[in-house]
Amino acid sequence: MANKKEKVVEQYAEALLAYGSDQDSFDSLLADLKVVNDVVTKNPKLTALLSAQTISEEDQVSLLDTLTKGANQGVVNLTKILLSHHHFALFGAVVNRFFDLYQERQGIESVVITSAVAVDDSQKERLAQAFQKQSGAKKVEATYTVDPELIAGVSMQSKSILIDGSLKTKIAKLKAELLG
């Protein structure tokens, strides 16, 4: 069953990607998808209401019209198609897969950069550039966090790459070597 859901999610995400490419509207499509997905994610009852058949189709469409008012037409179309095919519960998965495909095709690598102490804008830029050079990505979208448990140094984690230059990891490796 999971395999069928994955195929459905992939098909919708690919179709949305093709729509964005055809319409040359990725900026508004990405922004509006994030907004609508945030609303849907923060209101799980909304997904339950749109997935169950407890309200009329007319009321469901009216609810979607309110949710997507002023949004990119691709977002409006996606929500209505998902609703009409009883797949609205997959909306979040479709959006996430679309973002992954978009980033992959654009050569964008998302990375979480964690440091032991807060870093200024200049340091953030240098860290992002260092990750870009290591990963070979065309563009890096970095999120910065602080974790004092690192003791010192930085850890950079994307979906496929981990660069860990933290003192915490170096101490753990040294301890493992010494103990055996």
N, C-alpha and C positions, 0 to 999 in steps of 0.2 A: 504493500500500500504506500509506503514511504517513497518508493521508486516512482509511482504514478504521480504523487504530489510534486516530487522534484522535477519531473518532466513538465508538468503543468506550470510550475513556477518558472522554469527555464523558458518555456514558450512565451509566456507573458512578458518576461524581462527582455527577451530578445526582440519581441515585437515593439516594446516601448523604446528600446535602443534604436531600432530602425526608424520609428516615428521621429525621435529626436534628431536623428541624422537627416531624414528627409525634410523635416521642417526647419532645420538649422536653429533649433530652439532649446539647446541643452541648458543654457543658463536659467531660463525661467522654469524649465521642466525639473531640473535638479532642486531649485529653491522651493518650488511648490510641492514637490514630492516630499521634501523634508518637513515642510509645515504640516501637510495633511497626515503624514506618517506619525509625526509627534502627537497630533490630536488623537489619532486612532490608538496609538500606543498608550497614551495617558488615560484613555477612556475605554477599558476593555468591554464595558457594557455596550458600547456602541457597536463593536464587532459582533458581540453576541446577538444584539438586536438585528443587525443587518444579515447575519448568518442564519438565524432562526427564521422560521416562516410564521412568526406570531403576529406580525403586523402586515398590512396590505402592501402589495408591490408599489402601489401609488405612494403610500407613506414612506416606504423605503427610498424611492426615487426622490421624493421631496427632501428627505433627510440628507441624501447624497448631494442634492443641489445646494443645500445650505452649507454643507461641509466643503464643497469644492467651488463655491461662488468666487468668481474672479481668478480662478486657477488656470494654469496652462491647459489647453484643450486635451492634451495627452493624458493628464491626470484625471480630468473629468471622464474621458472615454474609458480609461483603465478601471476606474471605480464602478462605472455603470456596466461594463462587460463582466467584471468579476461578480457583481451582484446578479446579473441576469443568468450567469452560468453556475450560481450557487457556490462561488469560490471566494467570497469576500474575506473569509477567515485567512486566506493566503496573502492578503494585501501586504502585510509587513514583510513576508518572505520574498514576495515579488520585488518590492522596493529595495530590499537589501541585496538581492541578486542583481538587480539593475545597477545599483551603485558599484558593486564588484565588477561587473562587466564593463561599465563605463570607465572605471579607473584602469582596468586591465588594458583596454583598447587605447586609452589616452597615455599610457605609460606612467600613471600616477601611482605612487606608493604611499599608503597611509602608515604612519609610524607613531608609536608612543615613545617619547623620549623622557626618561625618568632620571632625575638628578638628585643628589643628596641634599643640595641646597638650591634655593631659587636662582635662576639665571636671568640675566638682563637680555634685552632684545638683540644686542650684538652677538652674545653667546648663543642665543637661540638660532640665529641665522647661520652661524658657523657650524653648529651641531647639525642642522638640517642639510647644509651643504656637504658635510662629512658623510652623512648617511646617504645622500644622493650619489656621491662619488663611489661609495662602497657598493651600493645596490644597483647602480647603473640606471636608475629611474630617470625619466625625463623630467618629472616633477615630484616633489615630496609635500605631502600634507601632514604636518607634524602637530601632535598634541603633546603638551608639556605637563608633567606632573613632578611633584617633589616627594621623595621617600627618604627620610633621615636614616632609615635602617641600611641604606646603601653605604653609609659611613662617609664615603667620598667617591667621586667619579660619576659615571653616567652609564645607563643601560638604554639601548635603542631596540625596540621590538616592533616588527611588522608581521604580516601573516607568514612570511617565508624566511625572514632573516632575524637573527638575534645577535646584537653586538653588545657584549657586556664588559664594560671597563670599570666596574664598580669595585671598590675595596672589599666589600662584603664577599663577592665571588672570589676574589684573589685570596682572601683569608681562608675561605672554605676549601679552595683547591690546595693551598699549602697545608692545611690541616689534614686533608685526605692523603696527601703524599707522605706526610710525617707519620700518620697513624697506619698507613698501610695498604 
